[in-house]
Every structure is written in C-alpha cells, then in structure tokens.
Amino acid sequence: MSFVDQNTAYETWMRTVCDVVEEDLERKHDRMSKTAFKFLRATFFRWAHTVAATVPEIMELPAPLAVGDAHVENFGTWRDAETRLVWGINDHDDAAEIPYASDILRLAVSVRLADFSVGSRDAAQAIFEGYGEGLRDPGPTLLDQKEMWMRDYVTVTDEHRTAFWGEIDDYSGASPSSDAKSALLASLPAGAEFERFAGASKGGGSLGRPRFVAVARWRGGRIAREAKALLSSGWDWATGNAARPSRLNDAVNGATSAPDPFLHTDRGFIVRRIAADTRKVERNSDFDRKLDAKLLRAMGSEIGSIHASTPQLKQAILDDLKQRDPGWLYETAKATASAVGTDFAEWSASNA
C-alpha cells in the first residue's frame, strides 16, 4: 500500500474512535511536508510496514512491551512519587509488544534524518551499546542522585518557566467533551480553584487528536493538567490489531521505571500534570548543540531498561543482541531511513 493510501486509511479509522480536530490534522499534514524528520515523527502507524518491507527479519525477534514511537524528541523530565527529578521516555502513546530491535532502529533513524552534528555511525554505536547496558542493568535515570551530568541537558531556566506559562496563557478557551472535562477536574488536587479550560495544539503524530488543558490555582500558585485522546498503538493498528487496548499504563508503570504519579488514563484520555520541569525536551538550537554520543547512549539505555520490564524475554533479547554489533544498526538504519525518505517524497509531491 502506498503511504498516501495508508495515511488516508489511518485517518479514517481515527475519526471512528475520537473527535478529530480537523484544523490540527491540516497542520499535521503541513508539518509532514517540511522535513523527513518531522514526517517520521508524525507517521508511526507506517513504521511496521516500513520495517517489514526493509528489514523483515526484525519482525521475528523477541517482542517485549516496547516504546513504539522512539525518536530523539521523545524524551523529557518529570517528578516521581518521591518528587525526584527523572529523565526518560516522555510519550508512551504507542506502547505495544513490538520486536525489540524496532525501538533502537527508530531512534537511530531519527538521528540520521534530523541531521545532527553527531555522525550516524557514532550515533548507532552509542545507541547500540547503551541499549545493552540498560537491558543488563535496568533502572530509572534519577537526576537528583545519579546521572547528575544530565542536568546540563535539561536545566529549566527562568526564561523557560516564563515561556511555559506564557504558552498556557496563549491557549484559546475551549469546551472539552464531558469525558475530558471530568478527567481533567478529577486530576486536580482537593481544594484547587478551577480557572479555565483551554484547547492545545501540540505534538507530531498526535496532532488531530483532541487535547485540552485545565488551569487552576492551588495553595498560592497556578497549576495545569492536560488531557489528550487515547488511541490504540499505531503498531497494533498497522498489524491488524486496532481493537487491542492501549498498553500505556503498563509501559509507564513498568518495574524498571520511576513513574510520574500524575500520568494516567481516564475516560478515554491520557491525563498528566504539565509544568516547566515536567516537559518534553524538544529540538531547538540548544538541544542540537548538546546532543552527543553520551546523551544518545543514555537514550539507548533508557530503551533497554524499558524492555527489561518484560523479564521473560530479557535473556532471549540478550542472546540475539550478541549476534549483532553497532555496524548492523548503522547499516539497517541507513536502509530504513531511505525507505522513510521515499514515503516523505511521495507525501511531499502529493501536497505540493
């Protein structure tokens, strides 16, 4: 199936399971035409087809509960139940049981397509080696007690804090569905003084899904919650299993993680606390400058740690990993990035 046809099929399905925001979907289409990296971010539902067509042997590998939509912008920070600052995968919307190599391959492809200063071969080596480390010795990345070197990568400045609330204030008022409204209000602490609902237009692959924000005051300051429509994983949709329930809660609360206690699903929505220090680290000039092999190694390790939360497959994955090396990931990412580029060219031509 051509990409354009599959995209149409996916969006048709989306309209049957959530109230699609058509204006945001048009924005998504425009973003998909900008760069191959933005195209990759917005089209995880196509990934299973790309992997099966380009490196079909991956489809037969052990399949733990995986990230799914792994890429360099899918990392961020949050506070766990002990208020420790944690860094790791920020978005588990597409979590599913997926062959293990898919996650590290997609991360390596994203680095190649984003054209960072770190070379593709060095990136593949860092991701591959980090993955093995995380699989063998899993655990969360706690920036208060260990991996403190990473603080320089995620520091929240006064400008970031001001910009965060400026963005919230710029959101237009909205009237969420009754389910979204109930989910948001239920997530506020007792005694919070509700101020307003707003509509948010953010993300890459999630553009088009309804997303709302609730702003309130609580004990001397403002707080915010976000609700985004929950869908089945794009991997499950692509492999003919769209009726499978989301595995987001399972992925977030895995035994090897330190989960965000505010992140949960409710009434068909993903609900989370949003704040300046609970954020997705997105690409900008500062992030581009800081991205290096050390950070990519940490990204690979985070993926390995997540996969280790499926303990019955850990040894099988390690045994398979021994048969591979960073050169394999480099060459596989090169071929897969080329296939993504072909889809990107098709989409760009159809929207010229």
Salt bridges, closest charged atoms under 4 A:
GLU11 OE2 - HIS29 NE2 2.62
GLU22 OE2 - ARG15 NE 2.88
ASP30 OD2 - LYS34 NZ 3.63
ASP69 OD2 - HIS71 NE2 3.86
ASP69 OD1 - ARG106 NH2 2.80
GLU73 OE1 - ARG41 NH1 2.38
ASP80 OD2 - ARG84 NE 2.66
ASP91 OD2 - LYS228 NZ 3.83
ASP93 OD2 - ARG209 NH2 3.18
ASP93 OD2 - LYS228 NZ 2.71
GLU97 OE2 - ARG247 NH1 3.30
ASP103 OD2 - HIS307 NE2 2.80
GLU129 OE1 - ARG297 NH1 2.73
GLU133 OE2 - ARG297 NH2 2.45
ASP144 OD2 - ARG79 NH1 3.92
ASP144 OD1 - ARG151 NH2 2.30
GLU167 OE2 - LYS202 NZ 3.01
ASP169 OD1 - ARG222 NH1 2.78
GLU195 OE2 - ARG217 NE 2.81
GLU226 OE2 - ARG211 NH1 3.19
ASP236 OD1 - ARG244 NH1 3.40
ASP250 OD2 - ARG247 NE 2.65
ASP266 OD2 - ARG267 NH1 2.52
ASP277 OD2 - ARG79 NE 3.26
ASP277 OD1 - ARG273 NH2 3.60
ASP286 OD1 - ARG289 NH2 2.45
ASP286 OD2 - LYS290 NZ 3.25
ASP288 OD1 - ARG283 NE 2.81
ASP320 OD2 - ARG324 NE 2.71
ASP343 OD2 - ARG46 NE 2.93
